[in-house]
Amino acid sequence: MKILPKMEIADLALYFDSTLVIADVHIGYEEALNKQGILVPRLQFEEMAKRMERIFGILKNKKLKRIVVNGDLKHEFGTISEQEWRNTLKFIDLLAKHCKEVILVKGNHDTILGPIAKKRNVKVVDYFEAGNILVIHGNKISQNIKKYETIVIGHEHPAVSLKEGPRIEQFKCFLKGRYKGKNLIVQPSFNSMIEGTNILRDKIMSPFLQQNLDNFKVYVVEDKVYEFGKLGNLRKN
């Protein structure tokens, strides 16, 4: 589904200008939970690998030069856990099979990403730009945005809760709105264990979203992408 004239949603990824962008992979999340005494099966890498293959299938007729991970490839802040070492390298290898270049945009969890990137000779950058599109993690506003028409961020992990009878379910979603006259696209987390920030109820983290969000459009990702209209209309339901 197109979210902008030259940008489309492919499952939990964005595709434009021969570029695929995913955000907030948070490899090592299960290990962090296990350390806290929350026992969960370590199945996320396999699930994310299958999801990536599904995305590559969706884009099989498209040219793909590069894949950008828009922040928080790994989960732990101050260390690189055993699971992170093993699975981040495997994940980068998976991405590299399908493109010429893998680029890692630094997120707030990526304080010591360098050793992992060096192992696979991939770029680590503060932001990525493709023509008039800026890809930046979104935890802070550190880049001059004047020359861009569109800003793509992660960090917020947007989701919405939808009620059907007595049951309430939460779904990952993309948001499309405006920020200082620019298109603003917010990506959901690629990690299926992270439900995300309920945009209708939870506290908003990103400074790009410290505004009235009622006119932002919602694109829910489930078996396919569903356009749900404006966020303000969902608040009324």
N, C-alpha and C positions, 0 to 999 in steps of 0.2 A: 504493500500500500504506500502511495506517495504521501509524504508529510509536508514536502515542499516541492515545487515544480521539478527540481533536479536532485531530489533527495528522497529515498524510500526506506521504509521500515522492512527489515527482513528478520522476523521473529524478534529477538532481543537486541538486534544489531541495526545499525544504520549503514546505508550504502550510498555513496556519491563519488563522482570523479575517480572511478577505479579504486576507491578506498572503502574499506569496511571498518567500522568503529564499534567496539564493545566497551563496556565500562564496569568497574567495581566487581571484579572476578573473585576477590577475597579468598584465594587459595590458602588453605591452612585453617579455615574457619572451624572445621570439625575438631581439629587438634586443640585449638584454643578452648572450645567448649568442653572437651574431655578433661583438660587441665583444671577447669572450674568444677569438675565433678558431674557435668552433664554428659551422659553417655549417649552418643549418636553414632550410627554406622558410618564408616568412611567411604561413602559412595559418590560423593560430589564430583570428583574428577571424572569418573566414568560418565556421569550424567552430563557434565559440561562438554566432554568430548563428543558425545552423541549429539548434543544440541548444536555444536559447531558444525558437525558433518551435515546436519539437517539444513543449516544456513548455507553451507557451500552448495548443497543440492538446490536450494531456492535460487541461488545466484549462478547456476552452472552455465548459463548463456551470457554471463556478464564478464567483462574484463576485470581482473583483480590484481592490482599492482602491489598494494600494501594493506596491512592490517594494523590498526591503531588500538591499543588498549588504553582507554581514557581514565587512568588512575586506579590505584588500589588493586594491582595484580595479586599481591599477597596481603595477608590479614594482619599478622603481628607487627606492632610498631617498632620495637627496639631490638628484635632478634630475627633470625631466619630459622624457623623450626625445621625439623627433619622432613615433615610432610611438605613444607613450602619448598625446600631445596629440590626434593624429588619431583613434585608435581608441577612446579612452575617451569622447570626445564622441559618436562614432557609436554606441557601445554604450549610453550614457545615452539618446540619442535613440530607440534601438530599444526600450528598456524603457519610456520615457515614452509611447510609442504605445499601450501596453496597460494603463496604470493612471493614476490621478490624481496619484500622488506617488511620487517616487524618493527613497530615503533611503540615505545612505552612512554606515555605521558605520566609524569609524577603526580601521585595523589597524596593525601595526608597520611595514609598508612605506609607509603613507600619511602621511609626514612633511610633504609639501607638496601636499596634495590640494586645498587651498582655491581656487587659481586655476582649476582644472578645474571644480569645483563652481559657482563664481561664474559661469562662462560659461553654464551651463544653469540657474542659480538652483535648485539642489537642496540639501537639508539635509545637513550633515556633523555627526554626533553621536558621542559616546563610547559610547553604547549605545542600544538601542531597546527599548521595552516595549509589550506588548499584553496588557492585563489582568494575569494572573499569570505571563506568559511574558517572560523577559529574553533579548534577543539581544545578545551581546557577543562581540568577536572571540576572546578566549580566551588572548591572549599574556600577560595579567596579570589579577590579581583586584583590581579597583579599585572595585567596586560592592557596596553592601550587598545581600546576596541574601535576607535574611530574609523579605521579603514575597512572594517568587516561588515558584511550584511547579515551574517548568520553566526550565532555562537552555539556550540554544542557542549553541554556539560553533563557530568555524572554526579557523584557524591551524594545526591539527595535520596537515591533509591526510591523513586516515586511509586506509589500504589494507591488504589482506591478500594474501599469496601462497598460491596453491593448487596442489597437485601432482597431476598426472594422468600416471601412468607416468613417463617420464624428463623430462617437460616441466613447468616451473614458470612460472605466470603470476601477475601481480599485478593486483588489481582494486581500484578505488576503492570505499569503503564508508562507510556511516553507522554510528555507534556509539550505543547507548542504554544508559545506566547510571545511577548515582546519584552525587551530590556533596553531602555534608553534608545528607542527607535530601531533596534535590531531585532531580527528573528531570534528567539531563544528556544532551543530544543533541549529537553531534559531526558536523559536515558535512564531506564531502570537498571538495577543490579543484574549482572549475568549469573550470579550465584543463586540457585533455586532455593537454598536454605534461608536466604535473607528475604523475608517478605517485603520489607521496605517501609518507608515512611508513609503512613496514611495521610495523604495530602488534605483530606477532608477534616482531619481531626488532630493529627500530631503536630508537634513543634517543628517548624521549618528550619533547616540548618544552613543552606547555601545563601550567601549574601545576594546572589542574583535573583533570589526568590523572595526577598524581603519587600514584598509589594502585594497589592490586591491581585489575587490569582483567579478571580471569578471568570475572566475572559480567556483564560488559557484553555485550549482544547485538549481533550483526553483521548488517548489511543490505547485501549486495553489489549494486552497480549495474552492469548490463551491458545486454543487450537489454531486460530488465525488471529489477525489484527482486526479489532472492532473500533470504529470511531464512535465515541460516546458523547460528542458534543462538548459544550462548555462546562467547566468545573462548577461555575455558579449554579447551573441548572441541576447538577448532581446534588448540591448541598440542599436543594429544596425538596428532594425526593426522600 
